[in-house]
Amino acid sequence: MNELPLAGYTVLDLTLARAGPSAVRLLTDWGANVIRIEPPVSGEGITGSRDTPDYQNLHRNKRGLTINLKSTEGLALFMKLAGQADIIVENFRKDVKHRLGVDYESVKTVNPAIIYASISGFGQEGPYSERPGVDQIVQGTSGLMSITGEPGQGPMRVGIAISDTTAGMFLGQGILLALLHREKTGEGQWVHTSLLEAMLCKLDFQGARYTMNGEVPGQEGNNHPYMSPMGVFDTSDGKINLAASSDKMFKAVVHALGEPALAEDERFSTHGGRLKHRHKLWKLINEETRKKSTKDLVEMMKNEAGCPCGPIYSIGEAFEDEHAKSLRMTRVAHHDRLGDINLIRSPINMTAFQRRDEFDRPGPDAGQHSEEILIEMGLTTGEIETLRVKGVITFNNPQGD
């Protein structure tokens, strides 16, 4: 089996919440040696939150180290680690990393080749750069909530932490670009993005409608802004998504539904007409789709019309669908307290790397691997014990690694 593409790279993970860990997850899933650094904890330091699906899915494949970065010895220890690392990822508020002394300029003095990656709510400069930002705040500030939901019903948040995960994906891409740059030049650099930048980019064509034409998009509910018929339709036992965006597909759909005259109706014979009269068109098509089952309609559209169509699943139904199962989107992690847990794999498939059935390890407890990591760094057992006694580090090894 080929060595994973990021094997040999060491990542110091200072991230909290979701956006930063989403970036680090890309690196650890593809072989990077990720060390999750957290503040020391008293006692066992095991909280119920570490056993949740959310924590385990965000932090699988990492090892845990605790360091008190507020102490002189802790900062020195971190800088020793930084000197040996390839990548540092953080999502502190702007002032925190400078106050702790772990900002890019400080780290660069001990490792000029470091790739230092940051996520913030609103960016590293500008009038909002000091503000804290979380996903829902940025969903509103970016304009996303203004185009989500049914018309006239007020703004609606998207059902996932989309600005967090999007910013994480973009930062992960930025880190990989910086690695390519370093391979060519030997130079490290600071890579950063923010939840707001990520979401303004993610608006895509909706954003470009404004930047190019001054058009302010509004809520369309389940309808596409300028494709018709494209949206949610009733069936005899549920609902489907149907997307007949071209003239050819529209004709095929109405023929399959037994209403070929709709294709000749002057209101619907052109793209512009279908968009102008889309509410009437939706009602006419919906009268036909509600006569048939979801399964029959999906098969009909696939075989007779060649038109994109699909059921609207719950999360459970989505993962239990036969095609989703064939994609093997889950992978097992072995956890001493929880047993074998199924987590969601990276969606990237590469022909040079065989798809694996197991993660290397579950999400770590705080300080779970402190001793082994520090020994790898070259510290003696005496030095490690001194740091432990001073409270600079803590040990916690509940899983017996």
KOLPA-580408 format. One record per atom (N, C-alpha, C): x, y, z; residue in one letter. Coordinates in steps of 0.001 Angstrom, whole numbers, padded with zeros to 6 digits, always signed. Layout:
XYZa;...
END
This chain:
+000845-001197+000000m;+000000+000000+000000m;+000885+001253+000000m;+000568+002220-000837n;+001358+003450-000908n;+001234+004256+000379n;+002320+004933+000740e;+002283+005839+001883e;+001374+007014+001555e;+000540+007424+002507l;-000394+008518+002258l;+000356+009798+001910l;-000224+010672+001077p;+000521+011809+000518p;+001041+012810+001542p;+000422+012898+002730l;+000902+013858+003728l;+001710+013195+004838l;+002015+011916+004680a;+002868+011233+005655a;+004230+011931+005695a;+004759+012111+006899g;+006041+012786+007050g;+005921+014251+007403g;+004737+014818+007264y;+004511+016205+007667y;+003927+016234+009083y;+004456+017112+009914t;+003972+017255+011283t;+003161+018533+011407t;+001980+018400+012000v;+001049+019518+012157v;+000790+019747+013638v;+000944+020991+014089l;+000552+021373+015439l;-000838+022000+015353l;-001771+021370+016016d;-003177+021770+015932d;-003567+022529+017203d;-003738+023842+017068l;-004160+024689+018183l;-005632+025061+018074l;-006354+024385+017205t;-007693+024851+016856t;-008741+024457+017887t;-009806+025250+017883l;-010965+025036+018740l;-012214+025021+017866l;-013347+024695+018472a;-014659+024765+017811a;-014691+023888+016563a;-015050+024446+015383r;-015277+023600+014214r;-014490+024006+012971r;-014350+025289+012715a;-013733+025711+011458a;-012286+025237+011357a;-011482+025512+012391g;-010101+025067+012382g;-009963+023563+012316g;-010669+022815+013182p;-010594+021357+013096p;-011012+020793+011741p;-011924+021475+011049s;-012310+020998+009719s;-011141+021067+008745s;-010294+022078+008899a;-009095+022181+008058a;-008092+021099+008418a;-007877+020911+009727v;-006890+019918+010177v;-007325+018510+009799v;-008622+018267+009792r;-009135+016937+009456r;-008689+016499+008067r;-008642+017443+007125l;-008155+017118+005787l;-006725+016598+005848l;-005902+017217+006689l;-004491+016839+006778l;-004308+015495+007464l;-005024+015300+008556t;-004842+014055+009309t;-005425+012862+008569t;-006504+013077+007808d;-007085+011970+007046d;-006148+011477+005956d;-005236+012345+005516w;-004326+011959+004439w;-002889+011791+004919w;-002751+011423+006200g;-001474+010896+006666g;-000608+011801+007497g;-000978+013066+007681a;-000124+013961+008461a;-000074+013523+009926a;+001049+013774+010560n;+001221+013537+011990n;+000682+014751+012721n;-000547+014649+013219v;-001209+015805+013829v;-001163+015690+015344v;-000654+016743+015971i;-000579+016820+017430i;-001552+017894+017891i;-002591+017472+018585r;-003587+018414+019102r;-003112+018955+020442r;-002881+020270+020494i;-002351+020918+021692i;-003476+021648+022409i;-003672+021295+023681e;-004715+021899+024499e;-004121+022362+025823e;-004823+023235+026545p;-004362+023645+027879p;-004386+022455+028832p;-003503+022446+029838p;-003527+021367+030832p;-004862+021321+031560p;-005225+020128+031992v;-006467+019939+032733v;-006143+019293+034065v;-006980+019549+035048s;-006783+018941+036351s;-007517+017618+036416s;-007036+016709+037248g;-007682+015414+037379g;-007601+014638+036087g;-008638+013840+035830e;-008633+013016+034633e;-008849+013836+033366e;-009611+014918+033472g;-009839+015760+032314g;-010719+015140+031255g;-011466+014105+031602i;-012348+013467+030628i;-013731+014082+030751i;-014207+014644+029692t;-015550+015206+029712t;-016425+014427+028757t;-017699+014471+028989g;-018619+013764+028110g;-018524+014235+026673g;-018138+015500+026484s;-018083+016050+025139s;-017080+015320+024255s;-016063+014705+024842r;-015066+013992+024038r;-015600+012669+023499r;-016706+012221+024040d;-017303+010980+023572d;-018440+011217+022589d;-018696+012463+022227t;-019795+012768+021312t;-019400+012480+019871t;-020380+012208+019021p;-020072+012051+017594p;-019354+013260+017013p;-019743+014459+017450d;-019143+015676+016913d;-017643+015721+017184d;-017250+015521+018452y;-015830+015569+018796y;-015052+014471+018070y;-015573+013274+018093q;-014843+012161+017488q;-014707+012343+015975q;-015745+012847+015328n;-015672+013030+013881n;-014723+014157+013491n;-014590+015175+014344l;-013682+016291+014056l;-012226+015959+014343l;-011976+015131+015355h;-010612+015001+015862h;-010015+013604+015735h;-010610+012738+014936r;-010026+011413+014745r;-008625+011534+014138r;-007821+010501+014393n;-006471+010365+013825n;-005430+011280+014451n;-005791+012066+015481k;-004829+012966+016113k;-004297+012350+017408k;-003164+012890+017852r;-002673+012587+019191r;-002802+013842+020052r;-002993+013634+021363g;-003256+014742+022267g;-002070+015087+023156g;-001748+016379+023217l;-000675+016906+024067l;-001213+018137+024780l;-000919+018267+026082t;-001306+019477+026800t;-000080+020330+027077t;-000227+021629+026874i;+000834+022596+027195i;+000184+023856+027750i;+000712+024365+028844n;+000281+025646+029374n;+001048+026747+028651n;+000457+027266+027594l;+001129+028272+026774l;+001289+029601+027502l;+000594+029781+028605k;+000708+031028+029363k;+001954+031062+030244k;+002598+029920+030418s;+003817+029870+031229s;+005054+030013+030347s;+006133+030492+030933t;+007391+030655+030191t;+007883+029317+029672t;+007817+028297+030538e;+008283+026976+030127e;+007388+026389+029038e;+006084+026648+029150g;+005156+026130+028154g;+005383+026755+026789g;+005615+028061+026761l;+005886+028731+025488l;+007183+028218+024878l;+008199+028009+025725a;+009479+027483+025230a;+009291+026082+024650a;+008479+025275+025329l;+008215+023928+024832l;+007486+023981+023500l;+006502+024861+023393f;+005786+024995+022127f;+006736+025416+021009f;+007624+026361+021291m;+008558+026817+020261m;+009521+025699+019853m;+009858+024832+020771k;+010686+023676+020422k;+009929+022765+019465k;+008666+022545+019767l;+007820+021780+018851l;+007697+022463+017496l;+007471+023774+017523a;+007292+024544+016286a;+008535+024471+015411a;+009687+024410+016044g;+010927+024321+015287g;+011046+023030+014505g;+010306+021997+014931q;+010368+020698+014264q;+009153+020431+013375q;+008183+021329+013407a;+006922+021104+012690a;+006960+021662+011276a;+006000+021237+010487d;+005824+021761+009130d;+004682+022768+009047d;+003635+022521+009840i;+002403+023307+009732i;+001863+023573+011131i;+001391+024789+011357i;+000649+025135+012564i;-000708+025667+012128i;-001763+025183+012762v;-003111+025660+012432v;-003756+026195+013703v;-004315+027410+013622e;-004959+028028+014792e;-006183+028813+014363e;-007130+028946+015292n;-008280+029826+015045n;-008606+030643+016291n;-007531+031128+016950f;-007712+032053+018056f;-008286+033370+017540f;-008875+034136+018430r;-009162+035521+018082r;-007852+036246+017830r;-007916+037304+017040k;-006713+037953+016532k;-005720+038315+017627k;-006201+038847+018744d;-005291+039316+019779d;-004715+038185+020618d;-005383+037035+020669v;-004974+035962+021578v;-003624+035389+021185v;-003430+035103+019895k;-002166+034484+019493k;-000983+035408+019737k;-001199+036727+019605h;-000117+037672+019898h;+000137+037765+021400h;-000918+037728+022173r;-000761+037782+023621r;-000023+036547+024145r;-000294+035401+023555l;+000383+034173+023956l;+001799+034073+023394l;+002067+034825+022338g;+003389+034764+021714g;+003545+033614+020739g;+002427+033128+020189v;+002497+032018+019240v;+002029+032456+017854v;+002083+033743+017562d;+001688+034278+016259d;+002736+033924+015211d;+002427+034188+013953y;+003303+033791+012848y;+004689+034405+012952y;+004764+035690+013198e;+006077+036342+013252e;+006940+035751+014355e;+006334+035411+015484s;+007096+034803+016576s;+007574+033411+016198s;+006701+032617+015612v;+007082+031260+015231v;+008109+031268+014109v;+007999+032226+013225k;+008914+032313+012086k;+010366+032479+012527k;+010578+033074+013695t;+011954+033268+014172t;+012640+031946+014504t;+011861+030918+014859v;+012462+029612+015162v;+012327+028642+013997v;+011460+028955+013032n;+011258+028056+011893n;+010784+028864+010688n;+011716+029424+009901p;+011322+030245+008747p;+010522+029484+007692p;+010607+028153+007700a;+009904+027359+006689a;+008506+026949+007130a;+008096+027408+008304i;+006791+026987+008823i;+005653+027502+007944i;+004636+026680+007777i;+003383+027121+007170i;+002411+027330+008316i;+002049+028569+008530y;+001220+028970+009668y;-000157+029313+009114y;-001171+028577+009541a;-002498+028708+008947a;-003516+029174+009987a;-004296+030189+009624s;-005237+030798+010570s;-006637+030914+009975s;-007628+030684+010837i;-009030+030975+010513i;-009563+031905+011593i;-010285+032924+011165s;-010970+033813+012109s;-012394+034021+011617s;-013170+034738+012403g;-014536+035007+011985g;-014618+035977+010828g;-013834+037076+010930f;-013994+038172+009962f;-012704+038581+009268f;-011622+037842+009471g;-010377+038170+008794g;-009361+038788+009730g;-008136+038910+009241q;-007021+039389+010059q;-006862+040908+010008q;-007641+041577+009188e;-007595+043040+009129e;-008985+043558+008795e;-009159+044872+008936g;-010457+045459+008655g;-011204+045802+009937g;-012285+046570+009818p;-012987+047074+011009p;-013618+046001+011884p;-013873+044807+011346y;-014486+043741+012145y;-013481+042689+012600y;-012200+042906+012340s;-011216+041847+012572s;-011086+041450+014039s;-011476+042332+014948e;-011379+042016+016373e;-012628+041307+016898e;-013658+041243+016083r;-014912+040646+016549r;-014822+039134+016619r;-015448+038529+017620p;-015603+037077+017585p;-016642+036713+016542p;-016455+035590+015899g;-017416+035185+014879g;-017652+033691+014910g;-018895+033272+014946v;-019248+031865+014858v;-020170+031666+013668v;-020446+030424+013366d;-021124+030084+012118d;-022427+030854+011911d;-023315+030827+012887q;-024619+031452+012659q;-024503+032957+012458q;-023589+033600+013181i;-023397+035040+013001i;-022994+035336+011562i;-022075+034540+011035v;-021583+034782+009684v;-022593+034349+008631v;-023419+033351+008939q;-024499+033045+008002q;-025372+034281+007778q;-025578+035050+008836g;-026354+036279+008695g;-025573+037384+008030g;-024339+037625+008479t;-023527+038736+007977t;-023165+038568+006507t;-023046+037341+006055s;-022669+037084+004657s;-023835+037237+003690s;-025051+037324+004200g;-026228+037377+003338g;-026851+036032+003068g;-026212+034942+003516l;-026735+033606+003214l;-028151+033403+003749l;-028404+033859+004959m;-029723+033641+005547m;-030822+034393+004805m;-030444+035463+004118s;-031443+036255+003401s;-031946+035553+002147s;-031211+034545+001665i;-031650+033819+000465i;-032066+032387+000796i;-032096+032057+002091t;-032467+030707+002521t;-033857+030731+003145t;-034685+029775+002778g;-036031+029709+003320g;-037090+030133+002318g;-038333+030108+002763e;-039458+030451+001897e;-039646+031957+001813e;-040039+032464+000656p;-040283+033900+000517p;-041295+034408+001536p;-040968+035530+002150g;-041876+036159+003088g;-041861+035588+004484g;-041065+034539+004724q;-041044+033895+006034q;-039878+034361+006909q;-039100+035297+006425g;-037969+035785+007195g;-036725+034950+006972g;-035568+035435+007446p;-034310+034730+007206p;-034281+033359+007866p;-033503+032461+007278m;-033422+031085+007781m;-031970+030614+007707m;-031488+030019+008805r;-030139+029473+008793r;-030117+028154+008022r;-028990+027866+007429v;-028771+026572+006797v;-028602+025536+007901v;-029011+024307+007656g;-029070+023293+008696g;-027754+022682+009120g;-026639+023101+008530i;-025320+022656+008961i;-024455+023894+009217i;-023320+023690+009863a;-022399+024804+010127a;-021596+025093+008866a;-022276+025675+007898i;-021716+025765+006559i;-020549+026748+006457i;-020578+027851+007213s;-019450+028782+007119s;-018223+028218+007830s;-018423+027498+008919d;-017311+026832+009592d;-016642+025824+008677d;-017423+024914+008150t;-016841+023837+007357t;-016286+024338+006028t;-016925+025353+005455t;-016415+025916+004206t;-015076+026606+004430t;-014983+027406+005489a;-013703+028065+005790a;-012623+027023+006049a;-012985+025929+006746g;-012022+024871+006986g;-011541+024225+005701g;-012445+023984+004786m;-012064+023398+003494m;-011128+024326+002726m;-011455+025615+002708f;-010610+026567+001994f;-009228+026689+002644f;-009185+026697+003977l;-007883+026778+004634l;-007068+025520+004350l;-007724+024361+004351g;-007012+023134+003996g;-006408+023219+002602g;-007154+023760+001649q;-006622+023956+000297q;-005431+024917+000317q;-005569+025993+001115g;-004482+026963+001202g;-003209+026347+001758g;-003352+025482+002742i;-002187+024804+003319i;-001504+023942+002264i;-002289+023216+001485l;-001703+022375+000443l;-001013+023223-000621l;-001596+024364-000980l;-000939+025276-001927l;+000375+025790-001355l;+000379+026117-000061a;+001611+026601+000577a;+002680+025516+000620a;+002256+024267+000813l;+003219+023160+000780l;+003845+023032-000609l;+003023+023165-001655l;+003559+023113-003019l;+004545+024254-003254l;+004196+025448-002765h;+005083+026601-002902h;+006402+026355-002173h;+006309+025770-000983r;+007536+025513-000212r;+008406+024467-000888r;+007775+023484-001540e;+008562+022480-002253e;+009400+023122-003354e;+008873+024188-003955k;+009584+024866-005043k;+010612+025867-004537k;+010293+026550-003428t;+011111+027695-003003t;+011807+027504-001663t;+011327+026564-000866g;+011852+026415+000489g;+011270+027415+001473g;+010350+028260+001017e;+009815+029333+001850e;+008519+028914+002549e;+008428+029248+003828g;+007170+029125+004530g;+006347+030389+004352g;+005136+030411+004904q;+004307+031618+004807q;+003105+031497+005727q;+002419+032614+005869w;+001186+032670+006643w;+000020+032529+005683w;-000819+031538+005899v;-002020+031302+005105v;-003212+031582+006002v;-004135+032403+005555h;-005291+032654+006417h;-006548+032918+005601h;-007666+032596+006200t;-008971+032915+005649t;-009911+033155+006823t;-011165+033412+006515s;-012143+033679+007576s;-013489+033103+007181s;-014351+032977+008169l;-015695+032499+007886l;-016402+033423+006903l;-016219+034731+007066l;-016911+035672+006195l;-016380+035596+004767l;-015054+035554+004601e;-014488+035432+003250e;-014969+034151+002577e;-014977+033069+003341a;-015403+031787+002787a;-016847+031835+002316a;-017726+032468+003115m;-019127+032477+002747m;-019429+033451+001616m;-018748+034589+001576l;-018954+035499+000445l;-018537+034810-000855l;-017471+034000-000792c;-017066+033215-001962c;-018084+032130-002256c;-018582+031490-001195k;-019506+030371-001353k;-020850+030809-001941k;-021190+032088-001831l;-022432+032570-002441l;-022437+032355-003948l;-021248+032330-004547d;-021062+031930-005936d;-021958+032731-006885d;-022827+032065-007645f;-023607+032793-008649f;-024570+033779-008018f;-025047+033492-006793q;-025934+034434-006126q;-025179+035720-005797q;-023937+035581-005358g;-023124+036759-005102g;-022770+037504-006380g;-022461+036753-007449a;-022082+037378-008715a;-023247+038122-009358a;-024468+037699-009048r;-025622+038451-009556r;-025594+039882-009018r;-025105+040036-007790y;-024993+041387-007238y;-023737+042099-007731y;-022566+041421-007645t;-021321+042110-007989t;-021258+042502-009458t;-021906+041742-010316m;-021865+042030-011745m;-023017+042916-012200m;-024224+042659-011688n;-025409+043359-012191n;-026123+044220-011165n;-025657+044201-009915g;-026329+044970-008884g;-027633+044369-008420g;-027884+043120-008788e;-029129+042444-008430e;-029002+041857-007023e;-029989+042085-006182v;-029989+041527-004824v;-030931+040332-004798v;-030388+039105-004771p;-031244+037919-004755p;-032070+037845-003480p;-033202+037195-003579g;-034056+037000-002416g;-034310+035519-002176g;-035219+035240-001270q;-035564+033858-000949q;-036402+033233-002057q;-036069+032011-002379e;-036824+031284-003391e;-037401+029986-002848e;-037177+029713-001565g;-037655+028453-001017g;-036980+027278-001696g;-037786+026307-002146n;-037235+025122-002797n;-037111+025277-004307n;-037433+026446-004819n;-037317+026681-006255n;-035950+027232-006605n;-035472+026852-007793h;-034218+027421-008285h;-034462+028871-008701h;-033486+029773-008488p;-033712+031189-008799p;-034042+031473-010252p;-033420+030720-011198y;-033749+031025-012592y;-033764+029781-013487y;-034135+028660-012925m;-034384+027449-013708m;-035779+026931-013345m;-036557+026556-014352s;-037900+026049-014096s;-038268+025039-015181s;-038841+023912-014791p;-039147+023485-013425p;-037929+022856-012749p;-037585+023372-011599m;-036520+022809-010778m;-036867+023091-009327m;-037201+022045-008592g;-037583+022247-007213g;-038167+020991-006605g;-038989+021172-005572v;-039602+020063-004830v;-041039+019862-005299v;-041371+018604-005561f;-042726+018265-006013f;-043284+017155-005130f;-044603+017169-004975d;-045266+016145-004172d;-045366+014835-004940d;-045350+013728-004189t;-045643+012413-004753t;-046772+011805-003932t;-047193+010627-004290s;-048292+009998-003555s;-047872+009572-002155s;-046551+009456-001913d;-046080+008993-000606d;-044953+009849-000034d;-044785+011056-000575g;-043709+011911-000063g;-043428+013073-000991g;-042151+013329-001206k;-041737+014432-002070k;-040488+014037-002835k;-040264+014709-003961i;-039056+014495-004752i;-038459+015841-005132i;-037187+015798-005489n;-036536+016901-006186n;-036507+016555-007669n;-036859+017522-008487l;-036883+017325-009941l;-036213+018520-010594l;-035330+018259-011562a;-034592+019344-012214a;-034634+019165-013723a;-035597+019816-014357a;-035734+019766-015814a;-035345+021125-016376a;-034065+021399-016426s;-033597+022760-016679s;-033514+023139-018158s;-033375+022165-019050s;-033232+022479-020477s;-034527+022212-021229s;-034627+022748-022455d;-035797+022491-023296d;-035982+020992-023521d;-034888+020317-023797k;-034951+018884-024073k;-035479+018115-022859k;-034946+018444-021690m;-035378+017741-020482m;-036833+018056-020156m;-037232+019307-020337f;-038619+019672-020045f;-039588+018878-020919f;-039279+018781-022197k;-040145+018014-023091k;-040195+016551-022683k;-039038+016006-022304a;-038988+014599-021898a;-039806+014360-020628a;-039735+015297-019684v;-040451+015151-018426v;-041955+015179-018638v;-042447+016170-019396v;-043902+016277-019560v;-044436+015126-020410v;-043622+014607-021324h;-044054+013430-022071h;-044143+012224-021141h;-043151+012057-020282a;-043148+010929-019344a;-044332+011012-018393a;-044745+012221-018041l;-045866+012407-017123l;-047217+012313-017827l;-047181+012170-019150g;-048433+012054-019899g;-049088+013379-020203g;-048320+014461-020178e;-048853+015796-020475e;-048001+016486-021536e;-047866+015897-022735p;-046988+016483-023760p;-047425+017866-024221p;-048705+018193-024033a;-049193+019492-024491a;-048510+020650-023761a;-048003+020392-022550l;-047326+021461-021801l;-046091+021961-022538l;-045452+021092-023292a;-044250+021493-024030a;-044578+022423-025187a;-045818+022361-025658e;-046233+023205-026782e;-046928+024475-026309e;-047289+024542-025058d;-047945+025719-024496d;-046982+026907-024602d;-047447+027997-025212e;-046544+029135-025448e;-046002+029728-024153e;-046705+029520-023049r;-046197+030012-021776r;-044950+029255-021332r;-044823+027997-021776f;-043772+027141-021258f;-042788+026656-022327f;-042942+027119-023551s;-042131+026584-024651s;-040701+027115-024659s;-040442+028172-023916t;-039076+028721-023836t;-038629+028786-022374t;-037323+028897-022197h;-036769+029002-020841h;-037331+030229-020129h;-037358+031358-020840g;-037873+032585-020242g;-039336+032476-019857g;-040121+031820-020697g;-041536+031647-020391g;-041744+030747-019179g;-040965+029676-019117r;-041107+028765-017970r;-040736+029456-016669r;-039765+030355-016738l;-039369+031087-015538l;-040444+032110-015159l;-040985+032816-016135k;-042000+033829-015869k;-043261+033201-015281k;-043634+032030-015772h;-044875+031381-015342h;-044593+030154-014468h;-043489+030201-013730r;-043042+028991-013034r;-044014+028530-011949r;-044710+029456-011312h;-045635+029045-010257h;-046815+028249-010841h;-047315+028706-011981k;-048376+027958-012663k;-047847+026618-013162k;-046632+026632-013714l;-046033+025395-014221l;-045828+024397-013091l;-045377+024887-011950w;-045175+023987-010811w;-046483+023288-010440w;-047581+024042-010404k;-048874+023458-010036k;-049310+022392-011030k;-049100+022656-012307l;-049517+021701-013331l;-048711+020410-013257l;-047402+020545-013067i;-046561+019347-012962i;-046844+018619-011656i;-047054+019398-010594n;-047305+018784-009285n;-048603+017961-009287n;-049580+018388-010070e;-050825+017620-010179e;-050563+016214-010714e;-049540+016095-011554e;-049213+014793-012134e;-048275+013988-011229e;-047286+014643-010657t;-046325+013892-009829t;-046993+013312-008581t;-048013+013988-008052r;-048635+013511-006821r;-049471+012249-007035r;-049653+011872-008291k;-050396+010656-008599k;-049522+009408-008544k;-048203+009616-008453k;-047274+008497-008531k;-046392+008449-007285k;-045869+007277-006999s;-044996+007122-005840s;-043618+007715-006115s;-042922+007996-005044t;-041565+008528-005178t;-040688+007568-005970t;-040732+006294-005620k;-039891+005303-006297k;-040198+005238-007784k;-041488+005219-008130d;-041872+005138-009540d;-041432+006379-010313d;-041577+007543-009693l;-041175+008772-010379l;-039671+008827-010607l;-038900+008421-009607v;-037440+008428-009768v;-037034+007501-010903v;-037629+006321-010952e;-037318+005383-012028e;-037783+005925-013374e;-038963+006535-013398m;-039512+007084-014637m;-038609+008189-015185m;-038211+009080-014318m;-037387+010200-014775m;-036008+009731-015232m;-035490+008723-014546k;-034171+008206-014928k;-034235+007475-016264k;-035228+006610-016431n;-035263+005734-017602n;-035968+006345-018805n;-037097+007010-018566e;-037878+007536-019689e;-037475+008952-020084e;-037138+009772-019090a;-036872+011186-019385a;-035389+011538-019329a;-034599+010717-018677g;-033177+011043-018536g;-032976+012342-017781g;-033826+012573-016790c;-033839+013857-016069c;-033422+013646-014616c;-032599+014528-014063p;-032220+014399-012649p;-033444+014461-011742p;-033550+013473-010871c;-034689+013379-009969c;-034281+012501-008803c;-034716+012856-007608g;-034332+012042-006470g;-035231+012257-005279g;-035230+011285-004361p;-036040+011390-003152p;-035460+012417-002188p;-036249+012829-001210i;-035796+013735-000164i;-035730+012933+001130i;-034516+012602+001521y;-034289+011683+002623y;-034118+012392+003953y;-034332+011658+005015s;-033821+012046+006325s;-032332+011691+006343s;-031603+012148+007366i;-030183+011815+007466i;-029997+010302+007520i;-030840+009627+008294g;-030730+008177+008387g;-030961+007496+007058g;-031988+007928+006344e;-032272+007336+005037e;-031138+007585+004052e;-030511+008745+004148a;-029406+009063+003243a;-028246+008096+003423a;-027878+007830+004684f;-026756+006928+004930f;-027113+005470+004654f;-028403+005119+004753e;-028812+003730+004537e;-029154+003435+003078e;-029171+004454+002237d;-029440+004239+000819d;-028388+003290+000234d;-028818+002421-000661e;-027913+001410-001202e;-026708+002021-001915e;-026913+003159-002568h;-025779+003774-003266h;-024799+004400-002280h;-025338+005077-001259a;-024454+005639-000239a;-023637+004537+000425a;-024269+003406+000678k;-023535+002280+001268k;-022443+001781+000333k;-022718+001782-000964s;-021705+001323-001918s;-020499+002255-001955s;-020705+003522-001597l;-019604+004486-001555l;-018737+004333-000305l;-019244+003585+000684r;-018505+003310+001914r;-018015+004616+002552r;-018976+005473+002871m;-018645+006790+003407m;-018304+006777+004898m;-018440+005627+005550t;-018058+005550+006955t;-016832+004659+007115t;-016144+004912+008206r;-014930+004154+008522r;-014893+003961+010032r;-014408+002833+010481v;-014411+002490+011899v;-013206+003084+012616v;-013437+003590+013819a;-012362+003953+014749a;-012556+003126+016017a;-011476+002584+016550h;-011546+001760+017752h;-011314+002641+018975h;-012297+002683+019864h;-012235+003546+021036h;-012446+002703+022284h;-011579+002876+023285d;-011645+002024+024469d;-012932+002194+025254d;-013451+003412+025358r;-014685+003620+026114r;-015930+003339+025273r;-015872+003719+024007l;-017063+003677+023163l;-017150+002436+022301l;-016069+001683+022234g;-016050+000531+021334g;-015751+000969+019913g;-016189+000198+018938d;-015994+000556+017533d;-017044+001581+017128d;-016580+002724+016659i;-017490+003796+016261i;-017317+004081+014770i;-018427+004357+014097n;-018398+004679+012678n;-018365+006189+012496n;-017330+006669+011820l;-017169+008089+011538l;-017153+008301+010030l;-017305+009548+009617i;-017447+009857+008189i;-016067+010116+007586i;-015756+009403+006516r;-014438+009514+005887r;-014320+010759+005017r;-013106+011054+004608s;-012878+012094+003605s;-013577+011691+002308s;-014208+012650+001599p;-014886+012305+000351p;-013948+012221-000846p;-012657+012459-000627i;-011686+012446-001724i;-011259+011013-001999i;-011294+010634-003273n;-010856+009301-003692n;-009670+009448-004638n;-008619+008688-004399m;-007411+008761-005219m;-007014+007352-005622m;-006779+007150-006913t;-006512+005807-007401t;-005189+005245-006890t;-004274+006099-006475a;-002984+005615-005975a;-003060+005096-004545a;-004202+005316-003893f;-004312+004934-002484f;-005545+004074-002267f;-005322+002900-001742q;-006413+001979-001475q;-007299+002522-000371q;-008601+002423-000555r;-009544+002891+000452r;-009444+002004+001690r;-009287+002632+002832r;-009101+001884+004076r;-010427+001730+004825r;-010478+000724+005673d;-011694+000445+006428d;-011664+001035+007832d;-010481+001460+008306e;-010353+001922+009683e;-009563+003226+009746e;-009924+004084+010711f;-009093+005234+011049f;-007943+004758+011928f;-006860+005514+011926d;-005699+005142+012735d;-006014+005159+014225d;-006813+006134+014643r;-007138+006267+016067r;-008362+007156+016215r;-009066+007071+017335p;-010194+007966+017579p;-009699+009335+018037p;-010632+010258+018281g;-010269+011563+018814g;-009623+011403+020190g;-008542+012145+020467p;-007796+011942+021710p;-008410+012659+022902p;-008128+012136+024082d;-008401+012886+025297d;-007267+013881+025516d;-007530+014904+026320a;-006517+015935+026554a;-005281+015321+027195a;-004127+015520+026567g;-002881+015020+027124g;-002689+013530+027006g;-003493+012865+026220q;-003437+011411+026146q;-002085+010897+025666q;-001426+011654+024791h;-000176+011181+024213h;+000995+012103+024569h;+000838+012884+025632s;+001870+013866+025987s;+003246+013241+026098s;+003344+012174+026863e;+004661+011589+027129e;+005322+011069+025857e;+004577+010315+025053e;+005201+009747+023859e;+005618+010829+022869e;+004838+011898+022769i;+005191+012987+021847i;+006459+013688+022313i;+006551+013973+023606l;+007715+014688+024126l;+008973+013831+024043l;+008845+012533+024213i;+009997+011647+024026i;+010453+011679+022571i;+009491+011674+021633e;+009831+011787+020215e;+010567+013090+019924e;+010234+014148+020661m;+010893+015442+020482m;+012325+015445+020996m;+012660+014459+021791g;+014014+014388+022323g;+014140+014740+023787g;+013011+014974+024476l;+013079+015269+025908l;+013356+013985+026685l;+014074+014123+027784t;+014325+012979+028656t;+013134+012786+029592t;+013067+011619+030202t;+011985+011367+031140t;+012072+012316+032329t;+013288+012686+032723g;+013452+013641+033819g;+012914+015012+033460g;+013204+015465+032266e;+012703+016765+031813e;+011183+016751+031716e;+010637+015663+031238i;+009183+015545+031128i;+008537+015582+032509i;+009143+014877+033462e;+008587+014849+034808e;+008641+016233+035445e;+009704+016968+035199t;+009805+018330+035731t;+008690+019217+035173t;+008443+019108+033904l;+007362+019879+033282l;+006008+019487+033860l;+005831+018206+034133r;+004571+017748+034705r;+004378+018298+036112r;+005421+018237+036921v;+005334+018721+038298v;+005028+020215+038331v;+005566+020967+037389k;+005342+022410+037332k;+003968+022762+036742k;+003251+021779+036246g;+001943+022042+035663g;+001992+022559+034241g;+003165+022470+033617v;+003301+022913+032229v;+002594+021943+031288v;+002629+020655+031635i;+001963+019616+030860i;+001185+018717+031804i;+000255+017960+031283t;-000417+016922+032056t;-000480+015656+031227t;-000612+014545+031915f;-000775+013268+031256f;-002213+012792+031428f;-002692+012105+030451n;-004014+011499+030570n;-004071+010389+029555n;-004094+009149+030006n;-004001+008026+029077n;-005096+007000+029329n;-006356+007421+029200p;-007455+006514+029534p;-007638+005368+028549p;-007075+005505+027347q;-007299+004461+026341q;-006151+003472+026254q;-005109+003682+027075g;-004037+002708+027118g;-003132+002720+025911g;-003074+003852+025171d;-002176+003931+024014d;-000728+004056+024477d;
END
